[in-house]
Amino acid sequence: MSGNRTFTMIKPDAVASGHIGGILEQICASGFKIVAMKYTKLSAEKAGEFYAVHSARPFYGELVSFMSSGPIVAAILEKDNAVEDFRKLIGATNPAEAAPGTIRAKYAKNIGENAVHGSDSDENAAIESSFHFAGTEIFL
């Protein structure tokens, strides 16, 4: 059964390019409700912890460096079938393969600087949400 919450981050590239407003507008226009949000910056240690699942991959160091290079916007989104619907909204990891109109097709620079993160499962959405937000920071 699909859940009704997912986690996203607007990544440093999209923040630096001034796309926070456009991305949030597209998210809200697609029927998602923001139940938690913060503008923050990950330390290299925290970025490494968040992406620990990729620690054995060759791109891990570059990913940690990139994700700690500037501010991000972290958010928990709510909608029926949230994870699957959000993955469709953001598009393929490689923006060259993302469907027209998706967030990555519109705002991503390349496969490494792809504008947004979106949870890939209900389980990971819960884990990633609790990594960034305390219960008192999430509103119904």
SEBA-812725 format. One record per residue: residue number from 1; x, y, z of N, C-alpha, C, O in turn; residue in three letters. Coordinates in steps of 0.02 Angstrom, whole numbers, plus 50000, padded with zeros to 5 digits. Example, Ala and Ser with C-alpha at 12.3 -4.5 7.8 and 13.67 -1.06 7.14 Angstrom:
BEGIN
+-----+-------+-------+-------+-------+-------+-------+-------+-------+-------+-------+-------+-------+---------+
| num |   n_u |   n_v |   n_w |  ca_u |  ca_v |  ca_w |   c_u |   c_v |   c_w |   o_u |   o_v |   o_w | residuo |
+-----+-------+-------+-------+-------+-------+-------+-------+-------+-------+-------+-------+-------+---------+
|   1 | 50660 | 49716 | 50390 | 50615 | 49775 | 50390 | 50660 | 49835 | 50390 | 50712 | 49834 | 50423 |     ALA |
|   2 | 50642 | 49888 | 50354 | 50684 | 49947 | 50357 | 50645 | 50002 | 50394 | 50670 | 50057 | 50402 |     SER |
+-----+-------+-------+-------+-------+-------+-------+-------+-------+-------+-------+-------+-------+---------+
# end
This chain:
BEGIN
+-----+-------+-------+-------+-------+-------+-------+-------+-------+-------+-------+-------+-------+---------+
| num |   n_u |   n_v |   n_w |  ca_u |  ca_v |  ca_w |   c_u |   c_v |   c_w |   o_u |   o_v |   o_w | residuo |
+-----+-------+-------+-------+-------+-------+-------+-------+-------+-------+-------+-------+-------+---------+
|   1 | 50042 | 49941 | 50000 | 50000 | 50000 | 50000 | 50044 | 50062 | 50000 | 50092 | 50067 | 50039 |     MET |
|   2 | 50029 | 50109 | 49958 | 50068 | 50170 | 49952 | 50052 | 50218 | 50008 | 49995 | 50223 | 50031 |     SER |
|   3 | 50104 | 50254 | 50030 | 50095 | 50302 | 50084 | 50074 | 50370 | 50057 | 50067 | 50380 | 49997 |     GLY |
|   4 | 50064 | 50415 | 50104 | 50043 | 50481 | 50083 | 50094 | 50536 | 50098 | 50078 | 50595 | 50094 |     ASN |
|   5 | 50156 | 50516 | 50115 | 50208 | 50565 | 50126 | 50273 | 50545 | 50091 | 50288 | 50486 | 50083 |     ARG |
|   6 | 50309 | 50595 | 50069 | 50375 | 50584 | 50040 | 50421 | 50640 | 50062 | 50398 | 50691 | 50090 |     THR |
|   7 | 50484 | 50631 | 50050 | 50535 | 50680 | 50069 | 50569 | 50706 | 50006 | 50580 | 50669 | 49959 |     PHE |
|   8 | 50586 | 50770 | 50007 | 50623 | 50800 | 49952 | 50674 | 50849 | 49978 | 50667 | 50877 | 50033 |     THR |
|   9 | 50725 | 50860 | 49939 | 50773 | 50915 | 49950 | 50781 | 50951 | 49884 | 50790 | 50920 | 49832 |     MET |
|  10 | 50778 | 51017 | 49887 | 50799 | 51057 | 49831 | 50875 | 51064 | 49841 | 50897 | 51092 | 49891 |     ILE |
|  11 | 50913 | 51040 | 49793 | 50985 | 51033 | 49800 | 51021 | 51100 | 49790 | 50993 | 51148 | 49765 |     LYS |
|  12 | 51086 | 51103 | 49811 | 51123 | 51165 | 49808 | 51125 | 51198 | 49739 | 51125 | 51260 | 49735 |     PRO |
|  13 | 51126 | 51160 | 49685 | 51127 | 51190 | 49618 | 51064 | 51229 | 49603 | 51068 | 51284 | 49577 |     ASP |
|  14 | 51007 | 51201 | 49620 | 50943 | 51235 | 49607 | 50933 | 51294 | 49654 | 50904 | 51345 | 49634 |     ALA |
|  15 | 50957 | 51288 | 49716 | 50954 | 51345 | 49763 | 50996 | 51402 | 49736 | 50973 | 51459 | 49733 |     VAL |
|  16 | 51058 | 51387 | 49718 | 51104 | 51439 | 49693 | 51079 | 51472 | 49629 | 51094 | 51530 | 49616 |     ALA |
|  17 | 51041 | 51435 | 49589 | 51015 | 51462 | 49526 | 50949 | 51499 | 49534 | 50921 | 51524 | 49486 |     SER |
|  18 | 50925 | 51504 | 49596 | 50864 | 51542 | 49610 | 50799 | 51506 | 49592 | 50750 | 51539 | 49576 |     GLY |
|  19 | 50799 | 51440 | 49594 | 50741 | 51402 | 49573 | 50696 | 51377 | 49630 | 50650 | 51338 | 49618 |     HIS |
|  20 | 50708 | 51398 | 49691 | 50667 | 51375 | 49747 | 50593 | 51389 | 49734 | 50552 | 51344 | 49739 |     ILE |
|  21 | 50577 | 51451 | 49718 | 50507 | 51470 | 49708 | 50474 | 51431 | 49653 | 50418 | 51407 | 49661 |     GLY |
|  22 | 50507 | 51425 | 49596 | 50478 | 51389 | 49540 | 50467 | 51315 | 49555 | 50416 | 51287 | 49536 |     GLY |
|  23 | 50514 | 51285 | 49590 | 50507 | 51214 | 49608 | 50450 | 51205 | 49658 | 50408 | 51161 | 49651 |     ILE |
|  24 | 50448 | 51247 | 49710 | 50394 | 51242 | 49760 | 50326 | 51255 | 49728 | 50277 | 51222 | 49746 |     LEU |
|  25 | 50323 | 51302 | 49682 | 50260 | 51316 | 49647 | 50236 | 51254 | 49608 | 50177 | 51238 | 49609 |     GLU |
|  26 | 50283 | 51221 | 49574 | 50264 | 51162 | 49535 | 50242 | 51105 | 49581 | 50195 | 51069 | 49565 |     GLN |
|  27 | 50276 | 51098 | 49637 | 50257 | 51046 | 49686 | 50187 | 51058 | 49711 | 50145 | 51013 | 49711 |     ILE |
|  28 | 50172 | 51119 | 49732 | 50106 | 51135 | 49759 | 50052 | 51131 | 49705 | 49997 | 51107 | 49719 |     CYS |
|  29 | 50067 | 51153 | 49644 | 50019 | 51150 | 49589 | 50003 | 51077 | 49570 | 49951 | 51064 | 49539 |     ALA |
|  30 | 50047 | 51031 | 49589 | 50036 | 50960 | 49574 | 49998 | 50925 | 49629 | 49991 | 50863 | 49628 |     SER |
|  31 | 49973 | 50962 | 49678 | 49929 | 50934 | 49729 | 49964 | 50913 | 49793 | 49932 | 50883 | 49836 |     GLY |
|  32 | 50028 | 50927 | 49800 | 50064 | 50909 | 49861 | 50054 | 50964 | 49913 | 50052 | 51024 | 49897 |     PHE |
|  33 | 50047 | 50943 | 49975 | 50043 | 50990 | 50032 | 50110 | 50986 | 50068 | 50135 | 50931 | 50083 |     LYS |
|  34 | 50140 | 51043 | 50083 | 50202 | 51044 | 50121 | 50185 | 51040 | 50195 | 50151 | 51084 | 50222 |     ILE |
|  35 | 50210 | 50987 | 50229 | 50195 | 50979 | 50300 | 50255 | 50993 | 50344 | 50250 | 50997 | 50405 |     VAL |
|  36 | 50314 | 51002 | 50313 | 50374 | 51023 | 50348 | 50422 | 51051 | 50295 | 50426 | 51025 | 50240 |     ALA |
|  37 | 50458 | 51104 | 50314 | 50506 | 51132 | 50267 | 50558 | 51173 | 50304 | 50542 | 51207 | 50353 |     MET |
|  38 | 50621 | 51169 | 50281 | 50674 | 51211 | 50310 | 50728 | 51225 | 50258 | 50742 | 51184 | 50214 |     LYS |
|  39 | 50757 | 51284 | 50266 | 50813 | 51306 | 50226 | 50874 | 51296 | 50270 | 50879 | 51325 | 50324 |     TYR |
|  40 | 50920 | 51254 | 50248 | 50975 | 51234 | 50291 | 51036 | 51217 | 50248 | 51033 | 51219 | 50186 |     THR |
|  41 | 51090 | 51201 | 50280 | 51151 | 51179 | 50244 | 51178 | 51117 | 50279 | 51186 | 51116 | 50340 |     LYS |
|  42 | 51190 | 51066 | 50239 | 51218 | 51004 | 50266 | 51294 | 51010 | 50274 | 51328 | 51035 | 50229 |     LEU |
|  43 | 51319 | 50988 | 50330 | 51392 | 50982 | 50337 | 51414 | 50922 | 50295 | 51372 | 50881 | 50276 |     SER |
|  44 | 51478 | 50917 | 50281 | 51503 | 50858 | 50245 | 51487 | 50795 | 50284 | 51470 | 50743 | 50255 |     ALA |
|  45 | 51493 | 50798 | 50350 | 51477 | 50740 | 50392 | 51404 | 50719 | 50385 | 51389 | 50660 | 50376 |     GLU |
|  46 | 51359 | 50768 | 50388 | 51287 | 50752 | 50383 | 51269 | 50729 | 50313 | 51228 | 50683 | 50305 |     LYS |
|  47 | 51298 | 50759 | 50262 | 51285 | 50737 | 50193 | 51310 | 50665 | 50184 | 51277 | 50625 | 50151 |     ALA |
|  48 | 51368 | 50650 | 50212 | 51394 | 50582 | 50208 | 51350 | 50532 | 50243 | 51340 | 50476 | 50219 |     GLY |
|  49 | 51323 | 50552 | 50300 | 51277 | 50509 | 50338 | 51213 | 50498 | 50298 | 51188 | 50441 | 50294 |     GLU |
|  50 | 51185 | 50551 | 50269 | 51123 | 50546 | 50231 | 51131 | 50500 | 50171 | 51087 | 50460 | 50156 |     PHE |
|  51 | 51188 | 50505 | 50137 | 51200 | 50465 | 50077 | 51244 | 50404 | 50090 | 51274 | 50377 | 50043 |     TYR |
|  52 | 51247 | 50381 | 50152 | 51288 | 50323 | 50170 | 51273 | 50261 | 50128 | 51317 | 50220 | 50117 |     ALA |
|  53 | 51211 | 50254 | 50105 | 51192 | 50197 | 50063 | 51235 | 50194 | 50000 | 51242 | 50141 | 49970 |     VAL |
|  54 | 51263 | 50251 | 49979 | 51305 | 50253 | 49919 | 51380 | 50254 | 49934 | 51420 | 50266 | 49889 |     HIS |
|  55 | 51399 | 50241 | 49996 | 51469 | 50250 | 50017 | 51519 | 50207 | 49978 | 51577 | 50226 | 49973 |     SER |
|  56 | 51499 | 50151 | 49951 | 51544 | 50108 | 49913 | 51546 | 50127 | 49839 | 51586 | 50100 | 49801 |     ALA |
|  57 | 51503 | 50172 | 49818 | 51499 | 50191 | 49747 | 51554 | 50242 | 49730 | 51573 | 50282 | 49773 |     ARG |
|  58 | 51578 | 50242 | 49669 | 51633 | 50286 | 49651 | 51616 | 50361 | 49655 | 51661 | 50402 | 49662 |     PRO |
|  59 | 51553 | 50378 | 49650 | 51532 | 50449 | 49651 | 51518 | 50475 | 49721 | 51499 | 50534 | 49728 |     PHE |
|  60 | 51525 | 50434 | 49772 | 51506 | 50453 | 49841 | 51540 | 50517 | 49865 | 51507 | 50563 | 49889 |     TYR |
|  61 | 51606 | 50522 | 49858 | 51643 | 50581 | 49881 | 51620 | 50644 | 49846 | 51612 | 50696 | 49878 |     GLY |
|  62 | 51610 | 50640 | 49781 | 51586 | 50697 | 49742 | 51515 | 50717 | 49764 | 51499 | 50776 | 49769 |     GLU |
|  63 | 51473 | 50667 | 49777 | 51404 | 50680 | 49799 | 51404 | 50716 | 49867 | 51368 | 50765 | 49875 |     LEU |
|  64 | 51443 | 50691 | 49914 | 51448 | 50722 | 49980 | 51473 | 50794 | 49974 | 51447 | 50839 | 50006 |     VAL |
|  65 | 51524 | 50804 | 49934 | 51552 | 50871 | 49924 | 51499 | 50918 | 49894 | 51491 | 50974 | 49917 |     SER |
|  66 | 51465 | 50894 | 49843 | 51413 | 50935 | 49811 | 51356 | 50952 | 49860 | 51335 | 51010 | 49864 |     PHE |
|  67 | 51331 | 50902 | 49895 | 51274 | 50913 | 49939 | 51290 | 50956 | 50000 | 51245 | 50983 | 50032 |     MET |
|  68 | 51354 | 50964 | 50016 | 51374 | 51007 | 50071 | 51403 | 51074 | 50046 | 51430 | 51113 | 50085 |     SER |
|  69 | 51397 | 51087 | 49981 | 51427 | 51146 | 49950 | 51386 | 51210 | 49958 | 51412 | 51265 | 49947 |     SER |
|  70 | 51324 | 51204 | 49977 | 51281 | 51262 | 49984 | 51216 | 51244 | 50017 | 51204 | 51185 | 50032 |     GLY |
|  71 | 51172 | 51293 | 50027 | 51109 | 51280 | 50060 | 51063 | 51234 | 50019 | 51069 | 51230 | 49958 |     PRO |
|  72 | 51018 | 51201 | 50054 | 50966 | 51160 | 50025 | 50899 | 51180 | 50055 | 50897 | 51216 | 50105 |     ILE |
|  73 | 50846 | 51157 | 50025 | 50779 | 51163 | 50055 | 50755 | 51091 | 50064 | 50746 | 51055 | 50015 |     VAL |
|  74 | 50745 | 51071 | 50126 | 50719 | 51004 | 50142 | 50644 | 51010 | 50155 | 50622 | 51059 | 50186 |     ALA |
|  75 | 50605 | 50962 | 50132 | 50533 | 50965 | 50143 | 50502 | 50896 | 50145 | 50526 | 50849 | 50114 |     ALA |
|  76 | 50449 | 50891 | 50184 | 50407 | 50832 | 50184 | 50342 | 50852 | 50149 | 50311 | 50902 | 50165 |     ILE |
|  77 | 50322 | 50811 | 50101 | 50264 | 50825 | 50060 | 50210 | 50773 | 50072 | 50225 | 50714 | 50086 |     LEU |
|  78 | 50148 | 50793 | 50068 | 50092 | 50748 | 50080 | 50044 | 50748 | 50020 | 50027 | 50801 | 49993 |     GLU |
|  79 | 50024 | 50689 | 50001 | 49976 | 50679 | 49946 | 49964 | 50604 | 49942 | 50009 | 50565 | 49960 |     LYS |
|  80 | 49907 | 50582 | 49921 | 49897 | 50510 | 49909 | 49948 | 50486 | 49859 | 49962 | 50520 | 49809 |     ASP |
|  81 | 49977 | 50427 | 49872 | 50027 | 50397 | 49827 | 50087 | 50444 | 49818 | 50113 | 50451 | 49762 |     ASN |
|  82 | 50108 | 50475 | 49872 | 50157 | 50528 | 49870 | 50223 | 50509 | 49837 | 50248 | 50546 | 49794 |     ALA |
|  83 | 50253 | 50453 | 49856 | 50319 | 50435 | 49830 | 50316 | 50427 | 49754 | 50356 | 50457 | 49718 |     VAL |
|  84 | 50270 | 50387 | 49731 | 50266 | 50373 | 49659 | 50248 | 50436 | 49620 | 50278 | 50450 | 49568 |     GLU |
|  85 | 50200 | 50474 | 49644 | 50180 | 50535 | 49609 | 50237 | 50586 | 49607 | 50246 | 50621 | 49557 |     ASP |
|  86 | 50275 | 50591 | 49662 | 50330 | 50640 | 49663 | 50386 | 50618 | 49617 | 50416 | 50660 | 49583 |     PHE |
|  87 | 50400 | 50553 | 49615 | 50452 | 50529 | 49569 | 50433 | 50546 | 49496 | 50477 | 50563 | 49456 |     ARG |
|  88 | 50370 | 50541 | 49479 | 50347 | 50560 | 49412 | 50356 | 50635 | 49401 | 50377 | 50656 | 49347 |     LYS |
|  89 | 50340 | 50675 | 49451 | 50345 | 50747 | 49446 | 50417 | 50770 | 49436 | 50430 | 50817 | 49399 |     LEU |
|  90 | 50464 | 50738 | 49470 | 50533 | 50762 | 49465 | 50567 | 50736 | 49402 | 50613 | 50770 | 49377 |     ILE |
|  91 | 50548 | 50680 | 49375 | 50577 | 50654 | 49314 | 50639 | 50612 | 49326 | 50660 | 50603 | 49383 |     GLY |
|  92 | 50667 | 50587 | 49272 | 50725 | 50543 | 49275 | 50785 | 50578 | 49307 | 50793 | 50638 | 49302 |     ALA |
|  93 | 50828 | 50538 | 49340 | 50888 | 50564 | 49372 | 50931 | 50604 | 49323 | 50957 | 50656 | 49340 |     THR |
|  94 | 50937 | 50580 | 49263 | 50973 | 50615 | 49210 | 50924 | 50662 | 49176 | 50877 | 50639 | 49143 |     ASN |
|  95 | 50933 | 50727 | 49184 | 50884 | 50774 | 49155 | 50877 | 50768 | 49079 | 50826 | 50787 | 49051 |     PRO |
|  96 | 50928 | 50742 | 49045 | 50923 | 50732 | 48973 | 50871 | 50679 | 48956 | 50846 | 50676 | 48900 |     ALA |
|  97 | 50855 | 50636 | 49004 | 50806 | 50583 | 48995 | 50739 | 50598 | 49029 | 50692 | 50559 | 49024 |     GLU |
|  98 | 50735 | 50655 | 49064 | 50675 | 50673 | 49101 | 50620 | 50697 | 49052 | 50635 | 50732 | 49003 |     ALA |
|  99 | 50559 | 50678 | 49067 | 50503 | 50699 | 49025 | 50495 | 50775 | 49026 | 50507 | 50807 | 49077 |     ALA |
| 100 | 50474 | 50803 | 48970 | 50463 | 50875 | 48967 | 50414 | 50897 | 49023 | 50365 | 50863 | 49037 |     PRO |
| 101 | 50429 | 50954 | 49053 | 50385 | 50981 | 49105 | 50401 | 50957 | 49175 | 50376 | 50986 | 49223 |     GLY |
| 102 | 50442 | 50904 | 49181 | 50461 | 50881 | 49248 | 50510 | 50930 | 49279 | 50541 | 50970 | 49244 |     THR |
| 103 | 50517 | 50927 | 49344 | 50561 | 50973 | 49379 | 50633 | 50967 | 49353 | 50665 | 51018 | 49341 |     ILE |
| 104 | 50658 | 50907 | 49345 | 50727 | 50899 | 49322 | 50735 | 50922 | 49250 | 50787 | 50950 | 49232 |     ARG |
| 105 | 50686 | 50911 | 49207 | 50690 | 50935 | 49138 | 50694 | 51011 | 49137 | 50728 | 51039 | 49094 |     ALA |
| 106 | 50659 | 51044 | 49183 | 50657 | 51117 | 49184 | 50716 | 51148 | 49221 | 50741 | 51201 | 49200 |     LYS |
| 107 | 50740 | 51117 | 49275 | 50787 | 51151 | 49319 | 50855 | 51118 | 49328 | 50902 | 51151 | 49352 |     TYR |
| 108 | 50863 | 51055 | 49310 | 50926 | 51021 | 49322 | 50979 | 51040 | 49270 | 50962 | 51053 | 49213 |     ALA |
| 109 | 51042 | 51040 | 49292 | 51098 | 51056 | 49247 | 51125 | 50993 | 49213 | 51140 | 50994 | 49153 |     LYS |
| 110 | 51131 | 50939 | 49252 | 51158 | 50877 | 49226 | 51142 | 50821 | 49275 | 51107 | 50833 | 49325 |     ASN |
| 111 | 51166 | 50761 | 49263 | 51150 | 50704 | 49306 | 51176 | 50713 | 49377 | 51146 | 50687 | 49424 |     ILE |
| 112 | 51231 | 50749 | 49386 | 51259 | 50760 | 49452 | 51226 | 50817 | 49489 | 51218 | 50815 | 49550 |     GLY |
| 113 | 51207 | 50868 | 49452 | 51173 | 50927 | 49480 | 51102 | 50927 | 49454 | 51084 | 50964 | 49408 |     GLU |
| 114 | 51061 | 50882 | 49484 | 50995 | 50869 | 49455 | 50937 | 50901 | 49495 | 50882 | 50874 | 49494 |     ASN |
| 115 | 50951 | 50956 | 49528 | 50900 | 51001 | 49558 | 50865 | 50976 | 49620 | 50860 | 51013 | 49669 |     ALA |
| 116 | 50841 | 50914 | 49620 | 50802 | 50890 | 49677 | 50816 | 50817 | 49694 | 50837 | 50777 | 49651 |     VAL |
| 117 | 50805 | 50801 | 49756 | 50806 | 50732 | 49780 | 50734 | 50713 | 49794 | 50695 | 50755 | 49817 |     HIS |
| 118 | 50716 | 50652 | 49780 | 50650 | 50626 | 49798 | 50658 | 50555 | 49824 | 50693 | 50514 | 49794 |     GLY |
| 119 | 50625 | 50540 | 49880 | 50628 | 50473 | 49909 | 50606 | 50421 | 49858 | 50561 | 50434 | 49817 |     SER |
| 120 | 50637 | 50361 | 49861 | 50621 | 50309 | 49813 | 50574 | 50255 | 49840 | 50556 | 50209 | 49804 |     ASP |
| 121 | 50554 | 50261 | 49903 | 50508 | 50212 | 49933 | 50475 | 50244 | 49994 | 50500 | 50293 | 50021 |     SER |
| 122 | 50420 | 50215 | 50016 | 50386 | 50240 | 50076 | 50433 | 50233 | 50137 | 50436 | 50278 | 50179 |     ASP |
| 123 | 50469 | 50177 | 50140 | 50515 | 50165 | 50196 | 50570 | 50219 | 50197 | 50584 | 50247 | 50250 |     GLU |
| 124 | 50601 | 50232 | 50139 | 50653 | 50283 | 50137 | 50626 | 50353 | 50149 | 50661 | 50395 | 50177 |     ASN |
| 125 | 50565 | 50366 | 50128 | 50534 | 50431 | 50142 | 50530 | 50443 | 50217 | 50544 | 50498 | 50240 |     ALA |
| 126 | 50510 | 50392 | 50254 | 50506 | 50399 | 50327 | 50575 | 50409 | 50358 | 50584 | 50450 | 50403 |     ALA |
| 127 | 50624 | 50370 | 50336 | 50692 | 50375 | 50362 | 50722 | 50444 | 50346 | 50749 | 50476 | 50390 |     ILE |
| 128 | 50715 | 50465 | 50284 | 50744 | 50529 | 50263 | 50709 | 50588 | 50297 | 50741 | 50637 | 50315 |     GLU |
| 129 | 50644 | 50583 | 50306 | 50606 | 50636 | 50341 | 50630 | 50643 | 50413 | 50641 | 50699 | 50436 |     SER |
| 130 | 50638 | 50587 | 50447 | 50659 | 50591 | 50517 | 50732 | 50611 | 50524 | 50752 | 50636 | 50577 |     SER |
| 131 | 50772 | 50602 | 50472 | 50841 | 50626 | 50472 | 50843 | 50702 | 50475 | 50886 | 50731 | 50509 |     PHE |
| 132 | 50798 | 50734 | 50441 | 50798 | 50807 | 50435 | 50750 | 50843 | 50483 | 50761 | 50902 | 50497 |     HIS |
| 133 | 50699 | 50810 | 50507 | 50648 | 50844 | 50546 | 50631 | 50808 | 50610 | 50625 | 50746 | 50612 |     PHE |
| 134 | 50624 | 50847 | 50664 | 50597 | 50820 | 50727 | 50522 | 50820 | 50722 | 50493 | 50857 | 50682 |     ALA |
| 135 | 50489 | 50779 | 50760 | 50416 | 50774 | 50759 | 50382 | 50841 | 50769 | 50328 | 50853 | 50740 |     GLY |
| 136 | 50411 | 50884 | 50809 | 50381 | 50950 | 50821 | 50387 | 50998 | 50762 | 50357 | 51052 | 50763 |     THR |
| 137 | 50425 | 50978 | 50711 | 50433 | 51020 | 50652 | 50387 | 50999 | 50594 | 50388 | 51029 | 50540 |     GLU |
| 138 | 50347 | 50948 | 50606 | 50303 | 50922 | 50554 | 50231 | 50939 | 50573 | 50208 | 50925 | 50629 |     ILE |
| 139 | 50196 | 50970 | 50526 | 50129 | 50993 | 50539 | 50079 | 50957 | 50495 | 50092 | 50943 | 50437 |     PHE |
| 140 | 50022 | 50942 | 50523 | 49970 | 50904 | 50486 | 49925 | 50950 | 50447 | 49879 | 50926 | 50413 |     LEU |
+-----+-------+-------+-------+-------+-------+-------+-------+-------+-------+-------+-------+-------+---------+
# end
